[in-house]
Amino acid sequence: MKHRCPIALLLAIVANAAVAQNTGPPAQSDTRDAAAAFIATQHYIVGRIGTDCLSAVGREESPSEFEQKWKDDNASYLDAATKYEAARLDEIYDPAERENAEASYKTTVQGPGELAVKQLLSDRPKDEACKFALEMVDTGSMHIEEYARTAKLPIMKNLIELVEWAKTN
């Protein structure tokens, strides 16, 4: 009986130390938020191009096969964004708040993604616009690095930082 209290206290201390070790610094960062949203938006755009355009130009692959090549070519960025978003959601303990955060993120990605697809596919006849859009993806112009570099987007440093964060977390 004498040892019960010290053992219970020791177990509580060990449990608290384990929890403290797992919490670490918060994942949230405005620059990582922006980078993850950029990556997810590019992914969304590529998926929509595949869905809207493959059959319009008579290509045989499925939208998921088309998208998978882009995902493979951009794996380090996509994996980093996915890991970051999971870490961000893990920091939100209230289920309702987590659900709101997921909905907000979805809106943040889909809104600009839809606008970009609409602009890309509405300037000319659909088959012509689709050929152009598919070629952009096929040639790598829609790859994360290539797109950010060609468009001279200042987000590239954030993208690199996100990938580095994912390697260490």
N, C-alpha and C positions, 0 to 999 in steps of 0.2 A: 504494500500500500504506500509506503514511503516514496517509492520510485515513480509512482504514477504521475504525480504532479510535475516533477522535473522532466519526465519523458514527454508528457503532453506539451509542456512549455517548449521543449527542444523541437518537437514536431511542428509546433506553431511557428517557431523561429525559422526553421528550414523551409516551411511552406511559404512564409513571407519573403524569404530571401529568393526563392525560386520565382515567385511572382514578380519581385522587383527586378530580377535579371531579365525576365521576358518582356518587360514593358519597354525598357530602353527609351531613347528619344522618340518623340512622335514622328510619324512618317510625313505628316502634312507639311507641305511647302507650296507656296504660290507658284514657284517656277516648275516644280514637279507636277502640280495640278495642270498648268498650261501645257506642258509637254505631253502628259498622258492624254489630255483631251485632243491635242493635235494628232497624235498617233491614232487614237480611236476614230477621229473624224476621217482621216485618210483611209483607214480600214473600212469604215462605213461607205465612203465614196466608191472604193474599189468593189465592194460587194454589190452596191447598187448598179454600177456599170455592168458587172457580170449579169445580174438579174435582168436588167433592162435591155441589154445590147446583144448578148450572144446569139439568141435566136433571130434577132432582127437582121443580122448579117450572115446567118446560116452557119455559124460555128457549132461544131458538134459537142464540145465539152460542156459540162454542167457548170452552173454558176459557182458551186462549191469547189469544183476542180480548178476553175479559173482563179478564184479567191485564194485557194491553198498555195498556189505558186507565189502570189504576192506575200502571203503570210510567211512562207519559207524564206523568201528573200529579205524579209524585214523582221525576222524572228527575234533578234536581240532587242529591238525597239518594242515590238508587240509584247514580248515576254516581260520586259521592264514595266510597261504600262499596266499590264494585267496584274503583276505583283504589287505595284504601287496602289492600284485601286483596291485590291484585296486588303492591303495594310491599312489604307484609309478607312475602309468600311469596318475593319476590326477595331478601330479606335472609337467607333460609335456604338455605345452599349445599348442605347434605347432603340428597340426595334422600329418604332414609328419614325424616329429621326433617321435611322439607317435607310428605311424605305424611301423617305423624302430625299435623302442624299442620292440614292440610286436613281430616282426619277429625275432629279435635277441634272445629274451627270448625263443621263440618256438624252434629255432635252438639249443640253449643252453640245452634245455630239451630233445629234440628228438634225437640229435646226440648220447649222451651217453646212452640214453634209447634204441635206436636201437642196439647199440653195445652190450649192456648187454643182450638183448633178443637174439641176434644172438649167442653170446657166450653160453648162457644158453641152447639154443635149438639145437646147432649144434654138440655137443660133442658125441652124441649117436643117435640111431634111434629116429625118431620124437615122436612116441607114448611113448617111455620110457622117453625121455627128457621132454615131456609134462606132464606126470604123476608126475615127480619130481618137475617141476616148479609149477604145480597146488597144489601139496602138500605143497610146501613152502608158498604159499599164504594161503591155507586152515588152516595150523597150526600156522599162525601168524609170521613165519620167515621173511616175507616181510613187516610186520608192521614197521612203522617208528622207534619207540623206540627199538624194538627187533633187527631190522637189524643194526641200528647204534651201539647198545650195543654189539651185537655178533661180528660184524666186527671191534669193537674197534675204531670206527670212531671219530675223535676229533670234529666233527660237532654237536654232541649232545648238547653241551652248547649253540650253536647258535640256534638250534631248540627250546630249552627251552626259550631262550630270545625272539625268534619270537612269540611264543605263549603268553608270558607275554606282549610283545608290543601290540599284537592284543587285549588283554583284556582291555588295557587302551586307545586304540585309536579307 
